Amino acid sequence: MKSFRIILATILLSAGKIALCQTTNDAVIFHIQSSHTAFPDTGREKGHVYDKVLYSAAEHYHDSTVLIIAPKKLNAQKTVDLIFWFHGWRNNVDNAAGFYELTKQFIASNTNAVLILAETAKDSPDSYGASWKTRAFLKR
């Protein structure tokens, strides 16, 4: 249990403001707001038009939510991996986690890792990488 708390504290201290924390029998689930996510980003400050429909910046391109799922069996004495999962078009982290039962599947995998779902283009038909696209390019 001590190892779990050390890893979790490290992740949360580097992540951002905790908006919600939920504990299940097998995991601790955090909703945080982080400045290290894709949005907001200037590339979608006027929104995005797809099939003649405008998806506004305020509603679809300003969410900095990150969902962090940490199994209670996490062992800091071993290698701990970070697994990132990105939702698809017309979706968001909460809907995707529920619909695909990601927490249940992740815990069942018995992987010594933390699952991270970062919000991207929320509920819009878009694959825009926003500031991550720029950061990934700059790190090459």
VMD Tcl script that builds the backbone (N, CA, C; Angstrom):
set m [mol new atoms 420]
animate dup $m
set s [atomselect $m all]
$s set {name element resname resid chain x y z} {
  {N N MET 1 A 0.824 -1.193 0.000}
  {CA C MET 1 A 0.000 0.000 0.000}
  {C C MET 1 A 0.868 1.257 0.000}
  {N N LYS 2 A 2.010 1.223 0.675}
  {CA C LYS 2 A 2.898 2.377 0.712}
  {C C LYS 2 A 3.416 2.704 -0.689}
  {N N SER 3 A 3.783 1.688 -1.453}
  {CA C SER 3 A 4.268 1.883 -2.820}
  {C C SER 3 A 3.213 2.544 -3.687}
  {N N PHE 4 A 1.986 2.085 -3.541}
  {CA C PHE 4 A 0.874 2.644 -4.296}
  {C C PHE 4 A 0.739 4.140 -4.012}
  {N N ARG 5 A 0.801 4.518 -2.764}
  {CA C ARG 5 A 0.642 5.922 -2.375}
  {C C ARG 5 A 1.785 6.785 -2.898}
  {N N ILE 6 A 2.994 6.265 -2.896}
  {CA C ILE 6 A 4.150 7.018 -3.389}
  {C C ILE 6 A 3.998 7.306 -4.883}
  {N N ILE 7 A 3.651 6.301 -5.647}
  {CA C ILE 7 A 3.487 6.483 -7.094}
  {C C ILE 7 A 2.336 7.429 -7.383}
  {N N LEU 8 A 1.241 7.237 -6.707}
  {CA C LEU 8 A 0.075 8.073 -6.921}
  {C C LEU 8 A 0.367 9.530 -6.581}
  {N N ALA 9 A 1.025 9.767 -5.479}
  {CA C ALA 9 A 1.373 11.133 -5.080}
  {C C ALA 9 A 2.278 11.785 -6.116}
  {N N THR 10 A 3.228 11.044 -6.641}
  {CA C THR 10 A 4.134 11.572 -7.664}
  {C C THR 10 A 3.373 11.978 -8.918}
  {N N ILE 11 A 2.481 11.122 -9.365}
  {CA C ILE 11 A 1.690 11.420 -10.563}
  {C C ILE 11 A 0.825 12.657 -10.337}
  {N N LEU 12 A 0.154 12.699 -9.218}
  {CA C LEU 12 A -0.770 13.804 -8.964}
  {C C LEU 12 A -0.056 15.131 -8.748}
  {N N LEU 13 A 1.095 15.110 -8.102}
  {CA C LEU 13 A 1.845 16.348 -7.882}
  {C C LEU 13 A 2.320 16.953 -9.200}
  {N N SER 14 A 2.616 16.108 -10.168}
  {CA C SER 14 A 3.079 16.610 -11.456}
  {C C SER 14 A 1.933 16.887 -12.422}
  {N N ALA 15 A 0.741 16.468 -12.078}
  {CA C ALA 15 A -0.358 16.530 -13.028}
  {C C ALA 15 A -1.150 17.828 -13.009}
  {N N GLY 16 A -1.814 18.140 -11.948}
  {CA C GLY 16 A -2.658 19.318 -11.946}
  {C C GLY 16 A -3.663 19.321 -10.816}
  {N N LYS 17 A -4.708 20.111 -10.978}
  {CA C LYS 17 A -5.741 20.293 -9.964}
  {C C LYS 17 A -6.722 19.120 -9.978}
  {N N ILE 18 A -6.915 18.504 -8.813}
  {CA C ILE 18 A -7.843 17.371 -8.714}
  {C C ILE 18 A -9.270 17.903 -8.681}
  {N N ALA 19 A -10.088 17.457 -9.609}
  {CA C ALA 19 A -11.487 17.869 -9.668}
  {C C ALA 19 A -12.395 16.854 -8.981}
  {N N LEU 20 A -12.024 15.568 -9.042}
  {CA C LEU 20 A -12.865 14.514 -8.480}
  {C C LEU 20 A -12.003 13.291 -8.213}
  {N N CYS 21 A -12.264 12.625 -7.107}
  {CA C CYS 21 A -11.559 11.387 -6.776}
  {C C CYS 21 A -12.599 10.351 -6.405}
  {N N GLN 22 A -12.463 9.175 -6.988}
  {CA C GLN 22 A -13.403 8.083 -6.737}
  {C C GLN 22 A -12.597 6.828 -6.404}
  {N N THR 23 A -13.010 6.111 -5.379}
  {CA C THR 23 A -12.336 4.878 -4.999}
  {C C THR 23 A -13.268 3.704 -5.247}
  {N N THR 24 A -12.736 2.672 -5.899}
  {CA C THR 24 A -13.476 1.430 -6.087}
  {C C THR 24 A -12.745 0.351 -5.296}
  {N N ASN 25 A -13.222 -0.874 -5.352}
  {CA C ASN 25 A -12.537 -1.975 -4.660}
  {C C ASN 25 A -11.132 -2.194 -5.201}
  {N N ASP 26 A -10.924 -1.911 -6.483}
  {CA C ASP 26 A -9.669 -2.254 -7.131}
  {C C ASP 26 A -8.808 -1.075 -7.571}
  {N N ALA 27 A -9.362 0.134 -7.560}
  {CA C ALA 27 A -8.618 1.262 -8.121}
  {C C ALA 27 A -9.013 2.588 -7.470}
  {N N VAL 28 A -8.150 3.561 -7.695}
  {CA C VAL 28 A -8.477 4.938 -7.361}
  {C C VAL 28 A -8.520 5.681 -8.689}
  {N N ILE 29 A -9.598 6.424 -8.907}
  {CA C ILE 29 A -9.806 7.110 -10.182}
  {C C ILE 29 A -9.856 8.606 -9.921}
  {N N PHE 30 A -9.022 9.332 -10.624}
  {CA C PHE 30 A -8.947 10.776 -10.465}
  {C C PHE 30 A -9.370 11.470 -11.742}
  {N N HIS 31 A -10.130 12.531 -11.603}
  {CA C HIS 31 A -10.389 13.478 -12.688}
  {C C HIS 31 A -9.586 14.713 -12.305}
  {N N ILE 32 A -8.670 15.108 -13.155}
  {CA C ILE 32 A -7.892 16.302 -12.865}
  {C C ILE 32 A -7.974 17.273 -14.035}
  {N N GLN 33 A -7.607 18.492 -13.785}
  {CA C GLN 33 A -7.437 19.494 -14.829}
  {C C GLN 33 A -5.937 19.751 -14.915}
  {N N SER 34 A -5.381 19.684 -16.109}
  {CA C SER 34 A -3.938 19.820 -16.258}
  {C C SER 34 A -3.586 20.775 -17.396}
  {N N SER 35 A -2.542 21.542 -17.170}
  {CA C SER 35 A -2.065 22.443 -18.222}
  {C C SER 35 A -1.173 21.711 -19.219}
  {N N HIS 36 A -0.996 20.411 -19.049}
  {CA C HIS 36 A -0.141 19.614 -19.936}
  {C C HIS 36 A -0.946 18.790 -20.928}
  {N N THR 37 A -2.151 19.225 -21.244}
  {CA C THR 37 A -3.009 18.479 -22.162}
  {C C THR 37 A -3.060 19.159 -23.528}
  {N N ALA 38 A -3.881 18.628 -24.403}
  {CA C ALA 38 A -3.983 19.137 -25.771}
  {C C ALA 38 A -4.636 20.515 -25.851}
  {N N PHE 39 A -5.579 20.784 -24.981}
  {CA C PHE 39 A -6.344 22.026 -25.067}
  {C C PHE 39 A -6.323 22.788 -23.764}
  {N N PRO 40 A -6.529 24.103 -23.829}
  {CA C PRO 40 A -6.848 24.883 -25.025}
  {C C PRO 40 A -5.637 25.035 -25.942}
  {N N ASP 41 A -5.921 25.332 -27.197}
  {CA C ASP 41 A -4.881 25.473 -28.210}
  {C C ASP 41 A -5.337 26.490 -29.243}
  {N N THR 42 A -4.443 27.301 -29.723}
  {CA C THR 42 A -4.807 28.372 -30.659}
  {C C THR 42 A -5.277 27.857 -32.013}
  {N N GLY 43 A -4.916 26.644 -32.375}
  {CA C GLY 43 A -5.319 26.094 -33.659}
  {C C GLY 43 A -6.817 25.867 -33.815}
  {N N ARG 44 A -7.538 25.854 -32.715}
  {CA C ARG 44 A -8.988 25.676 -32.767}
  {C C ARG 44 A -9.704 26.797 -32.011}
  {N N GLU 45 A -9.057 27.948 -31.870}
  {CA C GLU 45 A -9.672 29.043 -31.112}
  {C C GLU 45 A -10.950 29.583 -31.749}
  {N N LYS 46 A -11.148 29.315 -33.029}
  {CA C LYS 46 A -12.396 29.721 -33.702}
  {C C LYS 46 A -13.303 28.517 -33.946}
  {N N GLY 47 A -12.967 27.399 -33.320}
  {CA C GLY 47 A -13.749 26.191 -33.520}
  {C C GLY 47 A -13.286 25.435 -34.750}
  {N N HIS 48 A -14.129 24.518 -35.206}
  {CA C HIS 48 A -13.785 23.676 -36.341}
  {C C HIS 48 A -15.073 23.320 -37.092}
  {N N VAL 49 A -15.027 23.443 -38.411}
  {CA C VAL 49 A -16.197 23.107 -39.224}
  {C C VAL 49 A -15.984 21.729 -39.838}
  {N N TYR 50 A -16.996 20.882 -39.661}
  {CA C TYR 50 A -16.980 19.553 -40.255}
  {C C TYR 50 A -18.382 19.275 -40.782}
  {N N ASP 51 A -18.486 18.865 -42.022}
  {CA C ASP 51 A -19.781 18.631 -42.665}
  {C C ASP 51 A -20.736 19.813 -42.475}
  {N N LYS 52 A -20.194 21.011 -42.652}
  {CA C LYS 52 A -20.955 22.266 -42.573}
  {C C LYS 52 A -21.506 22.561 -41.173}
  {N N VAL 53 A -20.973 21.900 -40.153}
  {CA C VAL 53 A -21.386 22.156 -38.773}
  {C C VAL 53 A -20.189 22.734 -38.027}
  {N N LEU 54 A -20.420 23.835 -37.317}
  {CA C LEU 54 A -19.365 24.452 -36.518}
  {C C LEU 54 A -19.329 23.822 -35.129}
  {N N TYR 55 A -18.177 23.321 -34.752}
  {CA C TYR 55 A -17.939 22.799 -33.404}
  {C C TYR 55 A -17.138 23.877 -32.681}
  {N N SER 56 A -17.785 24.539 -31.732}
  {CA C SER 56 A -17.200 25.725 -31.093}
  {C C SER 56 A -15.991 25.384 -30.228}
  {N N ALA 57 A -15.107 26.348 -30.115}
  {CA C ALA 57 A -13.914 26.188 -29.278}
  {C C ALA 57 A -14.297 26.003 -27.820}
  {N N ALA 58 A -15.240 26.791 -27.352}
  {CA C ALA 58 A -15.623 26.730 -25.935}
  {C C ALA 58 A -16.179 25.366 -25.543}
  {N N GLU 59 A -16.957 24.767 -26.421}
  {CA C GLU 59 A -17.601 23.502 -26.088}
  {C C GLU 59 A -16.738 22.273 -26.394}
  {N N HIS 60 A -15.878 22.363 -27.411}
  {CA C HIS 60 A -15.181 21.173 -27.886}
  {C C HIS 60 A -13.663 21.212 -27.798}
  {N N TYR 61 A -13.080 22.394 -27.607}
  {CA C TYR 61 A -11.626 22.515 -27.698}
  {C C TYR 61 A -10.994 23.289 -26.539}
  {N N HIS 62 A -11.583 23.193 -25.371}
  {CA C HIS 62 A -10.995 23.867 -24.215}
  {C C HIS 62 A -10.955 22.986 -22.970}
  {N N ASP 63 A -11.266 21.733 -23.101}
  {CA C ASP 63 A -11.325 20.848 -21.938}
  {C C ASP 63 A -9.937 20.269 -21.651}
  {N N SER 64 A -9.447 20.484 -20.451}
  {CA C SER 64 A -8.125 19.974 -20.065}
  {C C SER 64 A -8.239 18.843 -19.043}
  {N N THR 65 A -9.329 18.085 -19.133}
  {CA C THR 65 A -9.562 16.967 -18.212}
  {C C THR 65 A -8.626 15.802 -18.509}
  {N N VAL 66 A -8.151 15.189 -17.434}
  {CA C VAL 66 A -7.386 13.953 -17.535}
  {C C VAL 66 A -7.996 12.973 -16.537}
  {N N LEU 67 A -8.264 11.774 -16.986}
  {CA C LEU 67 A -8.782 10.707 -16.139}
  {C C LEU 67 A -7.610 9.776 -15.852}
  {N N ILE 68 A -7.305 9.579 -14.570}
  {CA C ILE 68 A -6.183 8.729 -14.166}
  {C C ILE 68 A -6.740 7.551 -13.375}
  {N N ILE 69 A -6.421 6.348 -13.815}
  {CA C ILE 69 A -6.895 5.135 -13.157}
  {C C ILE 69 A -5.675 4.394 -12.605}
  {N N ALA 70 A -5.616 4.323 -11.281}
  {CA C ALA 70 A -4.482 3.689 -10.611}
  {C C ALA 70 A -4.958 2.457 -9.849}
  {N N PRO 71 A -4.491 1.275 -10.233}
  {CA C PRO 71 A -4.891 0.063 -9.522}
  {C C PRO 71 A -4.324 0.062 -8.103}
  {N N LYS 72 A -5.091 -0.447 -7.170}
  {CA C LYS 72 A -4.616 -0.509 -5.787}
  {C C LYS 72 A -3.479 -1.515 -5.619}
  {N N LYS 73 A -3.326 -2.445 -6.552}
  {CA C LYS 73 A -2.249 -3.443 -6.479}
  {C C LYS 73 A -0.946 -2.962 -7.122}
  {N N LEU 74 A -0.860 -1.692 -7.449}
  {CA C LEU 74 A 0.346 -1.133 -8.060}
  {C C LEU 74 A 1.560 -1.395 -7.168}
  {N N ASN 75 A 2.654 -1.835 -7.761}
  {CA C ASN 75 A 3.853 -2.164 -6.996}
  {C C ASN 75 A 5.013 -1.270 -7.444}
  {N N ALA 76 A 5.408 -0.341 -6.586}
  {CA C ALA 76 A 6.480 0.604 -6.915}
  {C C ALA 76 A 7.853 -0.055 -6.911}
  {N N GLN 77 A 7.952 -1.264 -6.387}
  {CA C GLN 77 A 9.232 -1.971 -6.367}
  {C C GLN 77 A 9.556 -2.554 -7.745}
  {N N LYS 78 A 8.552 -2.570 -8.626}
  {CA C LYS 78 A 8.727 -3.047 -9.996}
  {C C LYS 78 A 8.566 -1.865 -10.951}
  {N N THR 79 A 8.846 -2.100 -12.206}
  {CA C THR 79 A 8.634 -1.074 -13.223}
  {C C THR 79 A 7.148 -0.756 -13.308}
  {N N VAL 80 A 6.835 0.539 -13.281}
  {CA C VAL 80 A 5.450 0.986 -13.418}
  {C C VAL 80 A 5.334 1.696 -14.764}
  {N N ASP 81 A 4.460 1.196 -15.616}
  {CA C ASP 81 A 4.249 1.793 -16.927}
  {C C ASP 81 A 3.102 2.790 -16.885}
  {N N LEU 82 A 3.125 3.732 -17.796}
  {CA C LEU 82 A 2.010 4.651 -18.014}
  {C C LEU 82 A 1.392 4.264 -19.340}
  {N N ILE 83 A 0.102 3.989 -19.317}
  {CA C ILE 83 A -0.613 3.606 -20.537}
  {C C ILE 83 A -1.581 4.742 -20.873}
  {N N PHE 84 A -1.470 5.263 -22.075}
  {CA C PHE 84 A -2.333 6.350 -22.522}
  {C C PHE 84 A -3.362 5.807 -23.496}
  {N N TRP 85 A -4.598 6.224 -23.318}
  {CA C TRP 85 A -5.694 5.805 -24.187}
  {C C TRP 85 A -6.387 7.061 -24.691}
  {N N PHE 86 A -6.529 7.180 -26.003}
  {CA C PHE 86 A -7.149 8.362 -26.604}
  {C C PHE 86 A -8.479 7.965 -27.235}
  {N N HIS 87 A -9.510 8.657 -26.841}
  {CA C HIS 87 A -10.837 8.349 -27.369}
  {C C HIS 87 A -10.954 8.782 -28.824}
  {N N GLY 88 A -11.945 8.249 -29.487}
  {CA C GLY 88 A -12.168 8.550 -30.898}
  {C C GLY 88 A -13.109 9.711 -31.117}
  {N N TRP 89 A -13.499 9.878 -32.344}
  {CA C TRP 89 A -14.394 10.963 -32.756}
  {C C TRP 89 A -15.711 10.922 -31.990}
  {N N ARG 90 A -16.267 12.106 -31.776}
  {CA C ARG 90 A -17.584 12.275 -31.142}
  {C C ARG 90 A -17.671 11.575 -29.782}
  {N N ASN 91 A -16.596 11.679 -29.020}
  {CA C ASN 91 A -16.536 11.012 -27.739}
  {C C ASN 91 A -15.792 11.884 -26.742}
  {N N ASN 92 A -15.722 11.447 -25.484}
  {CA C ASN 92 A -14.952 12.139 -24.452}
  {C C ASN 92 A -14.456 11.105 -23.449}
  {N N VAL 93 A -13.574 11.508 -22.541}
  {CA C VAL 93 A -12.943 10.527 -21.652}
  {C C VAL 93 A -13.942 9.785 -20.768}
  {N N ASP 94 A -14.940 10.486 -20.254}
  {CA C ASP 94 A -15.903 9.832 -19.369}
  {C C ASP 94 A -16.779 8.827 -20.110}
  {N N ASN 95 A -17.307 9.229 -21.254}
  {CA C ASN 95 A -18.136 8.310 -22.041}
  {C C ASN 95 A -17.331 7.106 -22.513}
  {N N ALA 96 A -16.126 7.349 -22.991}
  {CA C ALA 96 A -15.288 6.257 -23.491}
  {C C ALA 96 A -14.947 5.279 -22.377}
  {N N ALA 97 A -14.586 5.794 -21.210}
  {CA C ALA 97 A -14.235 4.922 -20.081}
  {C C ALA 97 A -15.421 4.043 -19.694}
  {N N GLY 98 A -16.604 4.622 -19.670}
  {CA C GLY 98 A -17.795 3.856 -19.313}
  {C C GLY 98 A -18.216 2.866 -20.378}
  {N N PHE 99 A -18.313 3.333 -21.608}
  {CA C PHE 99 A -18.803 2.494 -22.707}
  {C C PHE 99 A -17.891 1.290 -22.948}
  {N N TYR 100 A -16.581 1.519 -22.939}
  {CA C TYR 100 A -15.629 0.448 -23.220}
  {C C TYR 100 A -15.182 -0.302 -21.959}
  {N N GLU 101 A -15.744 0.073 -20.808}
  {CA C GLU 101 A -15.391 -0.544 -19.531}
  {C C GLU 101 A -13.881 -0.595 -19.337}
  {N N LEU 102 A -13.236 0.532 -19.576}
  {CA C LEU 102 A -11.773 0.579 -19.545}
  {C C LEU 102 A -11.198 0.272 -18.167}
  {N N THR 103 A -11.828 0.767 -17.121}
  {CA C THR 103 A -11.320 0.482 -15.769}
  {C C THR 103 A -11.371 -1.015 -15.497}
  {N N LYS 104 A -12.490 -1.622 -15.791}
  {CA C LYS 104 A -12.672 -3.060 -15.568}
  {C C LYS 104 A -11.638 -3.874 -16.353}
  {N N GLN 105 A -11.464 -3.528 -17.633}
  {CA C GLN 105 A -10.503 -4.254 -18.468}
  {C C GLN 105 A -9.068 -4.042 -17.991}
  {N N PHE 106 A -8.764 -2.807 -17.632}
  {CA C PHE 106 A -7.414 -2.472 -17.187}
  {C C PHE 106 A -7.060 -3.218 -15.897}
  {N N ILE 107 A -7.955 -3.211 -14.932}
  {CA C ILE 107 A -7.711 -3.912 -13.673}
  {C C ILE 107 A -7.573 -5.418 -13.920}
  {N N ALA 108 A -8.412 -5.965 -14.782}
  {CA C ALA 108 A -8.369 -7.400 -15.095}
  {C C ALA 108 A -7.058 -7.811 -15.761}
  {N N SER 109 A -6.386 -6.875 -16.398}
  {CA C SER 109 A -5.125 -7.183 -17.081}
  {C C SER 109 A -3.975 -7.431 -16.107}
  {N N ASN 110 A -4.135 -7.014 -14.848}
  {CA C ASN 110 A -3.084 -7.158 -13.831}
  {C C ASN 110 A -1.759 -6.549 -14.262}
  {N N THR 111 A -1.829 -5.478 -15.003}
  {CA C THR 111 A -0.637 -4.782 -15.461}
  {C C THR 111 A -0.166 -3.821 -14.375}
  {N N ASN 112 A 1.121 -3.786 -14.122}
  {CA C ASN 112 A 1.668 -2.861 -13.134}
  {C C ASN 112 A 1.856 -1.505 -13.817}
  {N N ALA 113 A 0.731 -0.807 -13.943}
  {CA C ALA 113 A 0.721 0.437 -14.708}
  {C C ALA 113 A -0.387 1.351 -14.209}
  {N N VAL 114 A -0.352 2.573 -14.706}
  {CA C VAL 114 A -1.406 3.549 -14.470}
  {C C VAL 114 A -2.005 3.880 -15.835}
  {N N LEU 115 A -3.321 3.884 -15.913}
  {CA C LEU 115 A -4.021 4.194 -17.163}
  {C C LEU 115 A -4.404 5.667 -17.172}
  {N N ILE 116 A -4.078 6.353 -18.258}
  {CA C ILE 116 A -4.339 7.783 -18.369}
  {C C ILE 116 A -5.140 8.058 -19.630}
  {N N LEU 117 A -6.277 8.726 -19.449}
  {CA C LEU 117 A -7.112 9.135 -20.581}
  {C C LEU 117 A -7.151 10.657 -20.577}
  {N N ALA 118 A -6.551 11.269 -21.555}
  {CA C ALA 118 A -6.549 12.725 -21.641}
  {C C ALA 118 A -7.579 13.173 -22.671}
  {N N GLU 119 A -8.328 14.195 -22.308}
  {CA C GLU 119 A -9.354 14.719 -23.215}
  {C C GLU 119 A -8.699 15.308 -24.457}
  {N N THR 120 A -9.290 15.003 -25.586}
  {CA C THR 120 A -8.853 15.620 -26.849}
  {C C THR 120 A -10.045 16.412 -27.374}
  {N N ALA 121 A -10.314 16.365 -28.650}
  {CA C ALA 121 A -11.452 17.102 -29.202}
  {C C ALA 121 A -12.732 16.486 -28.638}
  {N N LYS 122 A -13.351 17.179 -27.705}
  {CA C LYS 122 A -14.466 16.621 -26.933}
  {C C LYS 122 A -15.768 16.619 -27.729}
  {N N ASP 123 A -16.334 15.437 -27.890}
  {CA C ASP 123 A -17.627 15.261 -28.555}
  {C C ASP 123 A -17.685 15.902 -29.939}
  {N N SER 124 A -16.590 15.846 -30.650}
  {CA C SER 124 A -16.580 16.401 -32.009}
  {C C SER 124 A -15.914 15.425 -32.972}
  {N N PRO 125 A -16.236 15.542 -34.244}
  {CA C PRO 125 A -15.635 14.672 -35.257}
  {C C PRO 125 A -14.285 15.249 -35.687}
  {N N ASP 126 A -13.259 14.958 -34.917}
  {CA C ASP 126 A -11.974 15.609 -35.150}
  {C C ASP 126 A -10.849 14.770 -34.545}
  {N N SER 127 A -9.723 14.722 -35.227}
  {CA C SER 127 A -8.533 14.029 -34.733}
  {C C SER 127 A -7.396 15.004 -34.469}
  {N N TYR 128 A -7.726 16.266 -34.349}
  {CA C TYR 128 A -6.711 17.297 -34.169}
  {C C TYR 128 A -5.873 17.038 -32.914}
  {N N GLY 129 A -4.559 17.053 -33.066}
  {CA C GLY 129 A -3.646 16.775 -31.963}
  {C C GLY 129 A -3.301 17.967 -31.100}
  {N N ALA 130 A -3.711 19.149 -31.521}
  {CA C ALA 130 A -3.518 20.386 -30.756}
  {C C ALA 130 A -2.076 20.565 -30.320}
  {N N SER 131 A -1.884 21.037 -29.101}
  {CA C SER 131 A -0.539 21.353 -28.627}
  {C C SER 131 A 0.335 20.104 -28.513}
  {N N TRP 132 A -0.246 18.906 -28.395}
  {CA C TRP 132 A 0.560 17.692 -28.361}
  {C C TRP 132 A 1.263 17.488 -29.681}
  {N N LYS 133 A 0.602 17.831 -30.755}
  {CA C LYS 133 A 1.192 17.706 -32.073}
  {C C LYS 133 A 2.465 18.554 -32.151}
  {N N THR 134 A 2.386 19.763 -31.652}
  {CA C THR 134 A 3.532 20.674 -31.643}
  {C C THR 134 A 4.618 20.161 -30.718}
  {N N ARG 135 A 4.247 19.741 -29.514}
  {CA C ARG 135 A 5.240 19.255 -28.548}
  {C C ARG 135 A 5.959 18.019 -29.067}
  {N N ALA 136 A 5.219 17.089 -29.684}
  {CA C ALA 136 A 5.833 15.872 -30.213}
  {C C ALA 136 A 6.833 16.215 -31.309}
  {N N PHE 137 A 6.479 17.177 -32.152}
  {CA C PHE 137 A 7.368 17.586 -33.229}
  {C C PHE 137 A 8.634 18.228 -32.682}
  {N N LEU 138 A 8.493 19.074 -31.683}
  {CA C LEU 138 A 9.637 19.780 -31.117}
  {C C LEU 138 A 10.601 18.856 -30.380}
  {N N LYS 139 A 10.130 17.737 -29.882}
  {CA C LYS 139 A 10.981 16.822 -29.123}
  {C C LYS 139 A 11.766 15.875 -30.011}
  {N N ARG 140 A 11.517 15.868 -31.305}
  {CA C ARG 140 A 12.229 14.947 -32.212}
  {C C ARG 140 A 13.632 15.383 -32.444}
}
mol reanalyze $m
mol bondsrecalc $m
mol representation Tube
mol addrep $m
